[in-house]
């Protein structure tokens, strides 16, 4: 993989903090910045939108909640509403 140069302008105090953290980790400041940027991109890729237009994490949360609701329904913890009762609940 080829590399290219990325220059960033930072406040001196912030640059010093970056250098301090990198030194503590035993790596160069460049390696530390590369590590942080790589992790940030990896996390963002995990949040790609699903085919439903949702962020993947949101869709997984909805699916989990749907599974819990179905389980509650099967176990008699919740009962279905008729459409007219549902509308009353929404407008209450």
ABEGO torsion letter per residue (X at the ends): XBBBBBBBBBBAAAAAAAAAAAAAAGBBAAAAAAAAAAAAAAAAAAABBBAAGBBAAAAAAAAAAAAAAAAAAAAGABBBBBAAAAAAAAAX
